[in-house]
Amino acid sequence: MAKYRLIVNPISGRGTGAEAIPVLRQEFSNAGLDFDLELTQRPWHAAELARAAVGEGCENVVAVGGDGTANEVLNGLMLAKNAAEGSAVMGVIGIGRGNDFAYGMDVPVGLKEGCETIFADRRHTVDVGCVTGGLFPEGRYFGNGVGIGFDAVVGFEALKMKRLTGFLSYVVAALKTMFLYYKAPTVRIEYADERIEIPALMVSIMNGRRMGGGFMMAPQGLNDDGLFDVCIAEEVGKATIFALIVRFMQGTQATHPAIRVGRTNTISVTALQGTLPAHADGETLCTEGDRLVVSIKPAQLEMITNR
């Protein structure tokens, strides 16, 4: 059994994944590592491949692609662990659109940089989040964060873009969403000692720090402190949304009067009027959900990281 299993999404980054395959083979061979490589063929395939790798006794499973690939590999590893099938160390080589998962796990973005991180083999144990509701009543794991509301719609719009990629696609999608996003739902948010009922433009629940390739949702977030960083944006006008977009890019939103921040290990968001569009690590949780419950599982996964 190879010591490293590389799970590659060939369509990640508009084909960057496929282009990376010969480079990966050369780099890992030059490093003298015992490895094999599998390609994903459909949604959730990376999770199945990661879980199978654990069952076969593989020690290190590396997600090569974007946030979706990394999220699926994380889910496969967690499902294997929970079923007592074994465990493996997770690595990430971020070559996708946003690469926020890699950023949140302290892994530099890029093929060369990701390979160098794997070869350096520095390891760190991180927390893992779990969200239940929407399309996943049984729960789905995540490493970076959950977005509910405006930023979820931004992600959905960014995926539709054919010519733009990376952070620019999210910026354009955010501007487009300003004029498309329906009236913010009225929600009940319960966490720590707080119970809030407000029309909420957005609720961000972060284990990492960034979403959308450059929006600093939790600039002080830590992936190993046993807590989420929560950011809640109240409903505001279009001009204020634009100002908030700039603040989120700078990571200075916490001082704005429409923003509430906090920290917690569990949070629930319930739609009282309207519905909840939501994502986890960029993967769709629901487009019209009614309730989501998010909890953190401390020190769950060993990562190969630059930290």
Beta strands, then each sheet from edge to edge (+ up, - down):
strand 1: 4-8
strand 2: 35-39
strand 3: 60-65
strand 4: 89-94
strand 5: 123-133
strand 6: 136-142
strand 7: 145-149
strand 8: 186-191
strand 9: 194-206
strand 10: 228-234
strand 11: 259-264
strand 12: 266-273
strand 13: 276-280
strand 14: 283-289
strand 15: 291-304
sheet 1: 2+ 1+ 3+ 4+
sheet 2: 6+ 5- 15+ 12- 8+ 9- 7+ 13- 14+
sheet 3: 6+ 5- 15+ 12- 8+ 9- 10+ 11-
end
